[in-house]
Amino acid sequence: QEFTYDLFVVGGGSGGISAAKVAGTNKARVGLADFVVPSPQGTKWGLGGTCVNVGCIPKKLMHYSALLGENFGDASAAGWTFETPKHCWPEMVDKIQMHIKKLNFGYKKELSSSAVDYKNAYATLLDKNTILLKDKKGK
């Protein structure tokens, strides 16, 4: 299937999403392809790139969780009383993953509202004007 674009962005990280949205809101015909080949363990992720999905954002949320645990001790020294806090690692991981999924959905929605044609596909540059897209099924 053939499409014609003024700009085609390969990669749905922060830079790719920003470029596509700006071009789309300025009436350019824009496409964006983003697909991460699953790891041998089956790890895959959505829009937002490495930072949002497996890097900066989950790391910062885990760090924040750790800081909250430390702050319980500080709070008692300042007169706060409460039951002994307990941490549940699986629950924290689930909540972080849900937060990231919300971000992924938000990026997809923003691309749509900016008139960007999003393709969840692996992009290969064939020449200066041709990009081959393959979805998760290899089509």
DSSP file with accessible surface (Angstrom, degrees, kcal/mol):
  #  RESIDUE AA STRUCTURE BP1 BP2  ACC     N-H-->O    O-->H-N    N-H-->O    O-->H-N    TCO  KAPPA ALPHA  PHI   PSI    X-CA   Y-CA   Z-CA
    1    1 A Q              0   0  208      0, 0.0     2,-0.4     0, 0.0     0, 0.0   0.000 360.0 360.0 360.0 135.0    0.0    0.0    0.0
    2    2 A E        +     0   0  184      2,-0.0     2,-0.3     0, 0.0     0, 0.0  -0.796 360.0 176.8-104.5 141.4    1.4    3.4   -0.9
    3    3 A F        -     0   0   90     -2,-0.4     2,-0.5     2,-0.0     0, 0.0  -0.959  18.7-143.4-133.8 153.5    1.1    6.6    1.0
    4    4 A T        +     0   0  101     -2,-0.3     2,-0.3    26,-0.0     3,-0.1  -0.984  23.8 175.0-121.9 128.9    2.6   10.1    0.4
    5    5 A Y        -     0   0   53     -2,-0.5    25,-0.2     1,-0.1     3,-0.2  -0.933  37.4-145.5-129.1 153.9    3.8   12.2    3.2
    6    6 A D  S    S+     0   0   93     23,-2.6     2,-0.3     1,-0.3    24,-0.2   0.784  98.7  13.5 -80.0 -32.3    5.5   15.6    3.6
    7    7 A L  E     -a   30   0A  68     22,-1.9    24,-2.0    -3,-0.1     2,-0.5  -0.989  64.6-168.8-145.0 132.7    7.4   14.1    6.6
    8    8 A F  E     -a   31   0A  40     -2,-0.3     2,-0.5    22,-0.2    24,-0.2  -0.987  13.3-156.2-124.2 122.6    7.7   10.6    7.8
    9    9 A V  E     -a   32   0A  17     22,-3.0    24,-2.5    -2,-0.5     2,-0.7  -0.833   3.6-155.5-101.4 131.1    9.2   10.0   11.3
   10   10 A V  E     +a   33   0A  81     -2,-0.5    24,-0.2    22,-0.2   112,-0.1  -0.925  67.3  33.9-105.9 110.6   10.9    6.8   12.2
   11   11 A G        -     0   0   25     22,-3.3    23,-0.2    -2,-0.7    22,-0.1   0.223  63.2-136.7 115.3 127.0   10.7    6.3   16.0
   12   12 A G        +     0   0    0      4,-0.1    36,-2.8    20,-0.1    37,-0.2  -0.160  60.9 120.9-106.9  38.4    8.1    7.3   18.6
   13   13 A G  S  > S-     0   0   22     35,-0.2     4,-2.8    34,-0.2     5,-0.3  -0.172  86.0 -77.4 -83.0-171.2   10.4    8.6   21.3
   14   14 A S  H  > S+     0   0   97     34,-0.5     4,-2.2     1,-0.2     5,-0.2   0.901 131.8  45.9 -59.9 -42.0   10.2   12.2   22.7
   15   15 A G  H  > S+     0   0   52      2,-0.2     4,-2.6     1,-0.2    -1,-0.2   0.923 114.5  46.8 -67.5 -44.6   11.9   13.7   19.6
   16   16 A G  H  > S+     0   0   16      2,-0.2     4,-2.4     1,-0.2     5,-0.2   0.921 113.9  47.5 -64.2 -44.2   10.0   11.8   17.0
   17   17 A I  H  X S+     0   0    5     -4,-2.8     4,-2.6     2,-0.2     5,-0.2   0.936 113.4  48.5 -63.1 -45.0    6.6   12.5   18.7
   18   18 A S  H  X S+     0   0   67     -4,-2.2     4,-2.4    -5,-0.3     5,-0.2   0.935 112.5  47.5 -61.6 -47.3    7.4   16.2   19.1
   19   19 A A  H  X S+     0   0   49     -4,-2.6     4,-2.4     1,-0.2     5,-0.2   0.931 113.9  47.5 -60.9 -45.1    8.5   16.6   15.4
   20   20 A A  H  X S+     0   0    0     -4,-2.4     4,-2.9    -5,-0.2    -1,-0.2   0.921 112.3  48.9 -63.8 -44.2    5.5   14.7   14.1
   21   21 A K  H  X S+     0   0   58     -4,-2.6     4,-2.6    -5,-0.2    -1,-0.2   0.928 112.1  47.9 -63.6 -44.0    3.0   16.7   16.2
   22   22 A V  H  X S+     0   0   89     -4,-2.4     4,-0.9    -5,-0.2    -1,-0.2   0.945 115.4  44.9 -63.0 -46.4    4.5   20.1   15.3
   23   23 A A  H ><>S+     0   0   20     -4,-2.4     5,-2.2    -5,-0.2     3,-0.6   0.924 113.6  50.6 -63.8 -42.4    4.5   19.2   11.6
   24   24 A G  H ><5S+     0   0    5     -4,-2.9     3,-1.4     1,-0.2    -2,-0.2   0.894 108.1  50.9 -63.4 -40.8    1.0   17.8   11.8
   25   25 A T  H 3<5S+     0   0   80     -4,-2.6    -1,-0.2     1,-0.3    -2,-0.2   0.677 105.1  59.4 -73.1 -13.3   -0.5   20.8   13.5
   26   26 A N  T <<5S-     0   0  117     -4,-0.9    -1,-0.3    -3,-0.6    -2,-0.2   0.027 124.7-101.8-101.0  23.9    1.1   22.9   10.7
   27   27 A K  T < 5S+     0   0  185     -3,-1.4    -3,-0.2     1,-0.2     2,-0.2   0.571  74.0 143.2  72.7  13.9   -0.9   21.1    8.1
   28   28 A A      < -     0   0   27     -5,-2.2     2,-0.8    -6,-0.2    -1,-0.2  -0.534  59.9-113.5 -77.9 151.5    1.9   18.8    6.8
   29   29 A R        -     0   0  132     -2,-0.2   -23,-2.6    87,-0.1   -22,-1.9  -0.808  49.7-175.9 -84.0 111.6    1.0   15.2    5.8
   30   30 A V  E     -ab   7 116A   2     -2,-0.8    87,-3.0    85,-0.7     2,-0.3  -0.928  20.6-176.4-123.3 137.1    2.8   13.3    8.5
   31   31 A G  E     -ab   8 117A   0    -24,-2.0   -22,-3.0    -2,-0.4     2,-0.4  -0.922   5.6-167.0-122.6 152.2    3.4    9.6    9.3
   32   32 A L  E     -ab   9 118A   0     85,-2.3    87,-3.2    -2,-0.3     2,-0.4  -0.986   1.4-165.6-140.7 128.4    5.2    8.1   12.2
   33   33 A A  E     +ab  10 119A   1    -24,-2.5   -22,-3.3    -2,-0.4     2,-0.4  -0.955  13.1 168.1-114.3 133.6    6.3    4.5   12.6
   34   34 A D        +     0   0   16     85,-2.0     2,-0.3    -2,-0.4    88,-0.1  -0.957   7.2 149.4-146.0 124.4    7.3    3.1   15.9
   35   35 A F        -     0   0   46     -2,-0.4     2,-0.6    85,-0.2    88,-0.2  -0.934  26.9-154.2-155.7 131.4    7.9   -0.6   16.7
   36   36 A V        -     0   0   36      9,-0.4     9,-0.2    -2,-0.3     3,-0.1  -0.948  24.4-127.7-108.3 122.5   10.2   -2.3   19.2
   37   37 A V        -     0   0   93     -2,-0.6     6,-0.1     1,-0.1    -2,-0.0  -0.537  38.3-108.7 -65.8 125.0   11.2   -5.8   18.3
   38   38 A P        -     0   0   60      0, 0.0     6,-0.2     0, 0.0    -1,-0.1  -0.259  31.8-116.7 -57.7 144.1   10.4   -7.9   21.5
   39   39 A S    >   -     0   0   36      4,-1.7     3,-2.5     1,-0.1    -3,-0.0  -0.215  36.0 -93.9 -70.2 169.2   13.4   -9.1   23.5
   40   40 A P  T 3  S+     0   0  134      0, 0.0    -1,-0.1     0, 0.0     0, 0.0   0.816 131.2  54.2 -55.9 -27.1   14.0  -12.8   23.9
   41   41 A Q  T 3  S-     0   0  159      2,-0.1    -2,-0.0     1,-0.0     0, 0.0   0.484 124.3-106.6 -84.0  -4.6   12.0  -12.6   27.1
   42   42 A G    <   +     0   0   44     -3,-2.5     2,-0.2     1,-0.3    -1,-0.0   0.544  62.2 160.3  93.4   8.6    9.1  -11.0   25.3
   43   43 A T        +     0   0   70     -6,-0.1    -4,-1.7    -5,-0.0     2,-0.3  -0.437   7.7 155.5 -67.8 131.4    9.6   -7.4   26.5
   44   44 A K        -     0   0  145     -6,-0.2     2,-0.3    -2,-0.2    -7,-0.1  -0.947  16.9-168.3-147.1 164.8    7.9   -4.9   24.3
   45   45 A W        -     0   0   73     -2,-0.3    -9,-0.4    -9,-0.2     3,-0.1  -0.958  14.6-116.5-153.4 173.7    6.5   -1.4   24.9
   46   46 A G    >   -     0   0   23     -2,-0.3     3,-0.6     1,-0.3     7,-0.1  -0.107  56.6 -38.6-100.5-164.5    4.5    1.4   23.4
   47   47 A L  T 3  S+     0   0    5      1,-0.2    -1,-0.3    57,-0.1   -34,-0.2  -0.169 101.7  67.2 -57.7 150.1    5.0    5.0   22.3
   48   48 A G  T 3> S-     0   0    3    -36,-2.8     4,-0.9    -3,-0.1   -34,-0.5   0.203  90.3-118.8 122.7 -14.0    7.3    7.2   24.2
   49   49 A G  H <>  -     0   0   13     -3,-0.6     4,-2.1   -36,-0.3     5,-0.3  -0.135  52.1 -44.1  79.4-174.4   10.7    5.6   23.6
   50   50 A T  H  >>S+     0   0   91      1,-0.2     4,-2.5     2,-0.2     5,-1.3   0.902 131.5  56.2 -60.8 -45.1   13.2    4.0   26.0
   51   51 A C  H  >5S+     0   0   52      1,-0.2     6,-2.0     4,-0.2     4,-0.7   0.942 113.5  38.3 -57.3 -49.9   13.0    6.8   28.6
   52   52 A V  H  <5S+     0   0   12     -4,-0.9    -1,-0.2     4,-0.2    -2,-0.2   0.913 125.3  36.1 -69.3 -41.4    9.2    6.6   29.1
   53   53 A N  H  <5S-     0   0   14     -4,-2.1    -2,-0.2    -7,-0.1    -3,-0.2   0.873 138.5  -3.5 -88.2 -40.3    8.9    2.8   28.8
   54   54 A V  H  <5S+     0   0   75     -4,-2.5    -3,-0.2    -5,-0.3    -2,-0.1   0.301 124.4  41.6-138.2   8.8   12.0    1.2   30.5
   55   55 A G  S  X<S+     0   0   24     -5,-1.3     4,-2.3    -4,-0.7     5,-0.3   0.323 108.0   7.8-123.0-110.0   14.3    4.0   31.5
   56   56 A C  H  > S+     0   0   51      1,-0.2     4,-2.7     2,-0.2     5,-0.2   0.860 123.1  47.4 -53.3 -51.3   13.9    7.5   33.1
   57   57 A I  H  > S+     0   0   47     -6,-2.0     4,-2.4     2,-0.2     5,-0.2   0.965 115.4  41.1 -66.8 -53.2   10.2    7.4   34.0
   58   58 A P  H  > S+     0   0   14      0, 0.0     4,-2.4     0, 0.0     5,-0.2   0.921 116.2  52.3 -62.4 -36.1   10.0    4.0   35.7
   59   59 A K  H  X S+     0   0  128     -4,-2.3     4,-2.5     1,-0.2    -2,-0.2   0.936 110.6  46.8 -62.4 -44.5   13.3    4.6   37.4
   60   60 A K  H  X S+     0   0  121     -4,-2.7     4,-2.6    -5,-0.3    -1,-0.2   0.886 111.2  51.5 -67.0 -36.6   12.2    7.9   38.8
   61   61 A L  H  X S+     0   0   52     -4,-2.4     4,-2.1     2,-0.2    -1,-0.2   0.902 111.4  47.6 -67.3 -37.3    8.9    6.4   40.0
   62   62 A M  H  X S+     0   0   68     -4,-2.4     4,-2.1    -5,-0.2    -2,-0.2   0.909 111.9  50.3 -67.7 -39.8   10.7    3.6   41.8
   63   63 A H  H  X S+     0   0  115     -4,-2.5     4,-2.5     2,-0.2    -2,-0.2   0.919 108.9  51.7 -62.9 -43.1   13.1    6.2   43.3
   64   64 A Y  H  X S+     0   0  144     -4,-2.6     4,-2.3     1,-0.2    -1,-0.2   0.911 107.3  53.2 -60.3 -40.9   10.1    8.2   44.5
   65   65 A S  H  X S+     0   0   26     -4,-2.1     4,-1.7     1,-0.2    -1,-0.2   0.912 109.2  49.2 -60.6 -41.9    8.6    5.1   46.1
   66   66 A A  H  X S+     0   0   55     -4,-2.1     4,-2.0     1,-0.2    -2,-0.2   0.910 109.1  52.2 -64.4 -41.3   11.9    4.6   48.0
   67   67 A L  H  X S+     0   0   60     -4,-2.5     4,-2.3     1,-0.2    -1,-0.2   0.889 105.2  55.5 -62.9 -38.3   12.0    8.2   49.1
   68   68 A L  H  X S+     0   0   73     -4,-2.3     4,-1.0     1,-0.2    -1,-0.2   0.924 106.4  51.4 -59.8 -41.9    8.4    7.9   50.5
   69   69 A G  H >X S+     0   0   44     -4,-1.7     3,-0.7     1,-0.2     4,-0.6   0.917 110.5  48.2 -60.5 -42.9    9.6    4.9   52.6
   70   70 A E  H >X S+     0   0  131     -4,-2.0     4,-1.2     1,-0.2     3,-0.7   0.868 104.9  60.6 -64.2 -35.8   12.5    7.0   54.0
   71   71 A N  H 3X S+     0   0   80     -4,-2.3     4,-2.7     1,-0.2    -1,-0.2   0.721  88.4  71.0 -69.2 -20.5   10.1    9.9   54.7
   72   72 A F  H <X S+     0   0   81     -4,-1.0     4,-1.8    -3,-0.7    -1,-0.2   0.919 100.3  47.6 -60.5 -41.5    8.0    7.7   57.1
   73   73 A G  H <X S+     0   0   45     -3,-0.7     4,-1.4    -4,-0.6    -1,-0.2   0.917 112.4  48.6 -64.7 -41.8   10.9    7.8   59.6
   74   74 A D  H  X S+     0   0  106     -4,-1.2     4,-0.8     1,-0.2    -2,-0.2   0.887 108.0  55.9 -64.3 -37.7   11.4   11.5   59.2
   75   75 A A  H ><>S+     0   0   25     -4,-2.7     5,-2.4     1,-0.2     3,-0.9   0.904 103.9  52.3 -64.8 -40.2    7.6   12.1   59.7
   76   76 A S  H ><5S+     0   0   70     -4,-1.8     3,-1.5     1,-0.3    -1,-0.2   0.877 105.2  55.9 -65.7 -32.8    7.6   10.3   63.0
   77   77 A A  H 3<5S+     0   0   93     -4,-1.4    -1,-0.3     1,-0.3    -2,-0.2   0.719 106.2  53.0 -68.4 -18.7   10.4   12.5   64.2
   78   78 A A  T <<5S-     0   0   77     -3,-0.9    -1,-0.3    -4,-0.8    -2,-0.2   0.220 131.7 -90.0-101.5  13.0    8.2   15.5   63.3
   79   79 A G  T < 5S+     0   0   62     -3,-1.5     2,-0.2     1,-0.3    -3,-0.2   0.433  80.9 136.7  99.7  -0.5    5.3   14.3   65.4
   80   80 A W      < -     0   0  171     -5,-2.4     2,-0.4    -6,-0.1    -1,-0.3  -0.579  32.5-165.4 -79.5 142.5    3.4   12.2   62.9
   81   81 A T        +     0   0  131     -2,-0.2     2,-0.3     0, 0.0    -5,-0.0  -0.984  21.7 138.0-128.1 142.2    2.0    8.8   64.0
   82   82 A F        -     0   0   91     -2,-0.4    -6,-0.0   -10,-0.0    -2,-0.0  -0.965  54.9 -70.1-166.7 168.2    0.8    6.0   61.8
   83   83 A E        -     0   0  179     -2,-0.3     0, 0.0     1,-0.2     0, 0.0  -0.260  67.9 -81.8 -64.0 157.6    0.9    2.2   61.4
   84   84 A T        -     0   0  124      1,-0.1    -1,-0.2     0, 0.0     2,-0.1  -0.433  54.5-124.2 -61.7 122.0    4.2    0.7   60.4
   85   85 A P        -     0   0   58      0, 0.0     2,-0.4     0, 0.0    -1,-0.1  -0.383  23.8-160.2 -72.1 148.8    4.3    1.1   56.6
   86   86 A K        -     0   0  200     -2,-0.1     2,-0.4     2,-0.0   -17,-0.0  -0.978   7.7-141.5-127.3 143.5    4.8   -2.0   54.4
   87   87 A H        -     0   0  114     -2,-0.4     2,-0.6     4,-0.0   -22,-0.0  -0.868   5.7-160.5-107.7 138.7    6.0   -2.0   50.8
   88   88 A C     >  -     0   0   60     -2,-0.4     4,-2.3     1,-0.2     5,-0.2  -0.923   0.9-166.4-119.4 102.7    4.6   -4.3   48.2
   89   89 A W  H  > S+     0   0  149     -2,-0.6     4,-2.7     1,-0.2     5,-0.2   0.927  87.2  50.0 -56.6 -50.8    7.0   -4.7   45.2
   90   90 A P  H  > S+     0   0   83      0, 0.0     4,-2.5     0, 0.0    -1,-0.2   0.897 111.4  49.8 -58.9 -38.2    4.5   -6.3   42.8
   91   91 A E  H  > S+     0   0  103      2,-0.2     4,-2.4     1,-0.2    -2,-0.2   0.920 110.8  49.3 -66.2 -41.3    1.9   -3.7   43.5
   92   92 A M  H  X S+     0   0   20     -4,-2.3     4,-2.5     2,-0.2     5,-0.2   0.943 111.9  48.7 -61.4 -46.0    4.4   -0.9   42.9
   93   93 A V  H  X S+     0   0   31     -4,-2.7     4,-2.7     1,-0.2    -2,-0.2   0.930 111.4  49.8 -60.9 -44.9    5.5   -2.5   39.6
   94   94 A D  H  X S+     0   0   94     -4,-2.5     4,-2.3    -5,-0.2    -1,-0.2   0.922 111.8  47.9 -59.7 -44.2    1.8   -2.9   38.5
   95   95 A K  H  X S+     0   0  133     -4,-2.4     4,-2.1     2,-0.2    -1,-0.2   0.896 112.0  49.2 -67.1 -37.8    1.1    0.8   39.3
   96   96 A I  H  X S+     0   0   14     -4,-2.5     4,-2.4     2,-0.2    -2,-0.2   0.934 111.2  49.9 -65.3 -44.4    4.2    2.0   37.5
   97   97 A Q  H  X S+     0   0  101     -4,-2.7     4,-2.3     1,-0.2    -2,-0.2   0.897 110.0  50.6 -62.8 -38.1    3.3   -0.1   34.4
   98   98 A M  H  X S+     0   0  103     -4,-2.3     4,-2.0     2,-0.2    -1,-0.2   0.899 109.0  51.8 -65.6 -39.1   -0.3    1.3   34.5
   99   99 A H  H  X S+     0   0   77     -4,-2.1     4,-1.9     2,-0.2    -2,-0.2   0.927 110.3  48.5 -62.1 -43.2    1.1    4.8   34.6
  100  100 A I  H  X S+     0   0   13     -4,-2.4     4,-2.8     1,-0.2    -2,-0.2   0.912 108.3  53.9 -65.6 -38.9    3.3    4.1   31.6
  101  101 A K  H  X S+     0   0  128     -4,-2.3     4,-2.5     1,-0.2    -1,-0.2   0.885 106.7  52.6 -63.1 -36.8    0.4    2.6   29.7
  102  102 A K  H  X S+     0   0  145     -4,-2.0     4,-2.4     2,-0.2    -1,-0.2   0.906 109.9  48.5 -63.2 -41.3   -1.5    5.8   30.3
  103  103 A L  H  X S+     0   0   49     -4,-1.9     4,-2.5     2,-0.2    -2,-0.2   0.938 110.2  51.3 -63.1 -45.7    1.4    7.8   28.9
  104  104 A N  H  X S+     0   0   25     -4,-2.8     4,-2.1     1,-0.2    -2,-0.2   0.926 112.1  46.6 -55.8 -46.5    1.6    5.5   25.8
  105  105 A F  H  X S+     0   0  138     -4,-2.5     4,-2.6     1,-0.2    -1,-0.2   0.908 110.2  53.7 -63.6 -41.4   -2.2    6.0   25.2
  106  106 A G  H  X S+     0   0   24     -4,-2.4     4,-2.6     1,-0.2    -1,-0.2   0.904 108.1  49.5 -61.1 -41.5   -1.8    9.8   25.7
  107  107 A Y  H  X S+     0   0   56     -4,-2.5     4,-2.4     2,-0.2    -1,-0.2   0.918 110.9  49.6 -63.8 -42.4    0.9   10.0   23.1
  108  108 A K  H  X S+     0   0  113     -4,-2.1     4,-2.1     1,-0.2    -2,-0.2   0.921 112.1  48.3 -62.3 -42.1   -1.2    8.0   20.6
  109  109 A K  H  X S+     0   0  140     -4,-2.6     4,-2.6     1,-0.2    -2,-0.2   0.906 110.3  51.6 -64.4 -42.5   -4.1   10.3   21.2
  110  110 A E  H  X S+     0   0   73     -4,-2.6     4,-1.0     2,-0.2    -1,-0.2   0.892 108.7  51.1 -63.0 -40.0   -1.9   13.4   20.8
  111  111 A L  H ><>S+     0   0    0     -4,-2.4     5,-2.7     2,-0.2     3,-0.5   0.938 111.0  48.6 -62.4 -43.9   -0.6   12.1   17.5
  112  112 A S  H ><5S+     0   0   90     -4,-2.1     3,-1.8     1,-0.2    -2,-0.2   0.929 110.4  49.6 -61.9 -44.6   -4.2   11.5   16.3
  113  113 A S  H 3<5S+     0   0   99     -4,-2.6    -1,-0.2     1,-0.3    -2,-0.2   0.680 108.5  55.0 -72.2 -12.2   -5.3   15.0   17.3
  114  114 A S  T <<5S-     0   0   12     -4,-1.0    -1,-0.3    -3,-0.5    -2,-0.2   0.213 119.3-111.2-100.0  12.4   -2.3   16.4   15.5
  115  115 A A  T < 5 +     0   0   72     -3,-1.8   -85,-0.7     1,-0.2     2,-0.5   0.823  65.5 152.4  62.9  35.1   -3.3   14.6   12.2
  116  116 A V  E   < -b   30   0A  11     -5,-2.7     2,-1.1    -6,-0.1    -1,-0.2  -0.836  46.2-134.2 -97.4 130.8   -0.3   12.3   12.4
  117  117 A D  E     -b   31   0A  55    -87,-3.0   -85,-2.3    -2,-0.5     2,-0.4  -0.732  27.6-157.4 -85.0  98.9   -0.8    8.9   10.7
  118  118 A Y  E     -b   32   0A  44     -2,-1.1     2,-0.5   -87,-0.2   -85,-0.2  -0.650  10.5-170.4 -84.8 131.9    0.6    6.5   13.3
  119  119 A K  E     -b   33   0A  47    -87,-3.2   -85,-2.0    -2,-0.4     2,-1.9  -0.985  19.7-149.7-122.4 119.9    1.9    3.1   12.3
  120  120 A N        +     0   0   84     -2,-0.5    16,-0.4   -87,-0.2     2,-0.3  -0.637  63.2 115.8 -83.4  78.9    2.8    0.5   14.9
  121  121 A A  S    S-     0   0    8     -2,-1.9     2,-0.4    14,-0.2    14,-0.3  -0.987  73.4-105.9-150.3 154.1    5.3   -1.0   12.5
  122  122 A Y  E     -C  134   0B 115     12,-3.5    12,-2.1    -2,-0.3     2,-0.4  -0.711  40.2-146.4 -82.3 127.6    9.1   -1.5   12.0
  123  123 A A  E     -C  133   0B  19     -2,-0.4     2,-0.4    10,-0.2    10,-0.2  -0.843  17.0-175.1-105.4 135.0   10.4    0.9    9.4
  124  124 A T  E     -C  132   0B  58      8,-2.4     8,-3.2    -2,-0.4     2,-0.6  -0.997  23.9-133.1-125.9 126.1   13.3    0.2    7.0
  125  125 A L  E     +C  131   0B 123     -2,-0.4     6,-0.2     6,-0.2     3,-0.1  -0.700  25.1 176.6 -78.9 119.2   14.6    2.9    4.7
  126  126 A L  E     -     0   0B 100      4,-2.6     2,-0.3    -2,-0.6    -1,-0.2   0.808  67.5 -27.2 -91.5 -37.8   14.9    1.5    1.2
  127  127 A D  E >  S-C  130   0B  91      3,-1.4     3,-1.2     0, 0.0    -1,-0.4  -0.913  85.9 -68.9-159.1-172.5   16.0    4.7   -0.5
  128  128 A K  T 3  S+     0   0  193     -2,-0.3     3,-0.1     1,-0.3    -3,-0.0   0.694 132.7  28.3 -65.5 -15.8   15.6    8.5    0.0
  129  129 A N  T 3  S+     0   0  134      1,-0.1     2,-0.4    -4,-0.0    -1,-0.3   0.316 109.4  75.8-123.8   7.1   11.9    8.4   -0.8
  130  130 A T  E <   -C  127   0B  58     -3,-1.2    -4,-2.6     2,-0.0    -3,-1.4  -0.981  47.1-178.7-132.4 130.4   10.8    4.9    0.2
  131  131 A I  E     -C  125   0B  54     -2,-0.4     2,-0.5    -6,-0.2    -6,-0.2  -0.990  16.5-148.1-125.0 129.2   10.2    3.3    3.6
  132  132 A L  E     -C  124   0B  72     -8,-3.2    -8,-2.4    -2,-0.4     2,-0.4  -0.851  15.4-160.1 -96.0 128.3    9.1   -0.3    4.0
  133  133 A L  E     -C  123   0B  46     -2,-0.5     2,-0.4   -10,-0.2   -10,-0.2  -0.925   9.3-175.6-111.4 135.3    6.9   -0.9    7.0
  134  134 A K  E     -C  122   0B  99    -12,-2.1   -12,-3.5    -2,-0.4    -2,-0.0  -0.998  13.0-148.0-129.0 129.7    6.4   -4.3    8.7
  135  135 A D    >   -     0   0   63      4,-2.4     3,-2.6    -2,-0.4   -14,-0.2  -0.149  44.8 -80.6 -82.8-174.8    3.9   -4.9   11.5
  136  136 A K  T 3  S+     0   0  148    -16,-0.4    -1,-0.1     1,-0.3   -15,-0.1   0.735 132.6  55.0 -63.4 -18.6    4.4   -7.4   14.3
  137  137 A K  T 3  S-     0   0  162      2,-0.1    -1,-0.3     0, 0.0    -2,-0.0   0.400 119.9-109.8 -91.7   0.5    3.2  -10.2   12.0
  138  138 A G    <         0   0   45     -3,-2.6    -2,-0.1     1,-0.3   -17,-0.0   0.649 360.0 360.0  82.2  16.3    5.8   -9.3    9.4
  139  139 A K              0   0  179      0, 0.0    -4,-2.4     0, 0.0    -1,-0.3  -0.763 360.0 360.0-108.7 360.0    3.4   -7.8    6.9
